[in-house]
């Protein structure tokens, strides 16, 4: 749970903050900010409260791949000094609702 800090104008990245103050950047695709054709739909807005399991955004994988871009999703902790440990449970493709990792603060 937490809140949305920012939604980039191209909707390719969303900044979040957990209730514990951890800042999370969800970056969809690589070099996708440069794309001329829109490939992202955001389901959240800046300042919105979040609950675990809420849908944040949708990526059009076909449009991204046709533009020659990678569809990798990067999750980064932008204030990692507050994070003691990151445990990754799964790499690669995951289905919605799958826990891919945890952090210890």
LINNORJO-V293459 format. One record per backbone hydrogen bond with DSSP energy under -1.0 kcal/mol. CO is the residue of the C=O (numbers start at 0). NH is the residue of the N-H. E is the energy in kcal/mol with one decimal. If there is no record, write none. Layout:
BEGIN
co->[CO:CO]
nh->[NH:NH]
e->[E:E]
END
This chain:
BEGIN
co->[0:1:2:3:5:7:11:12:13:14:14:15:16:17:21:22:23:24:25:26:31:38:40:44:47:49:50:55:57:58:59:60:61:62:63:64:69:71:73:75:78:79:84:86:94:99:99:101:103:103]
nh->[18:49:16:46:14:10:27:7:25:4:5:23:2:20:17:77:15:75:13:73:34:59:57:47:3:1:53:42:40:60:63:64:65:66:68:67:29:28:26:24:81:82:103:101:97:88:89:86:83:84]
e->[-1.8:-3.3:-2.4:-2.9:-2.7:-2.3:-3.4:-2.5:-2.8:-2.7:-1.7:-2.4:-2.4:-2.0:-2.7:-1.4:-3.3:-2.5:-2.1:-3.0:-1.4:-2.9:-2.6:-2.1:-2.4:-1.6:-1.9:-3.3:-2.3:-1.1:-2.0:-2.8:-2.5:-1.3:-2.2:-1.7:-1.6:-2.4:-3.2:-3.2:-2.2:-1.7:-2.7:-2.4:-2.0:-2.4:-1.7:-3.2:-2.7:-1.5]
END
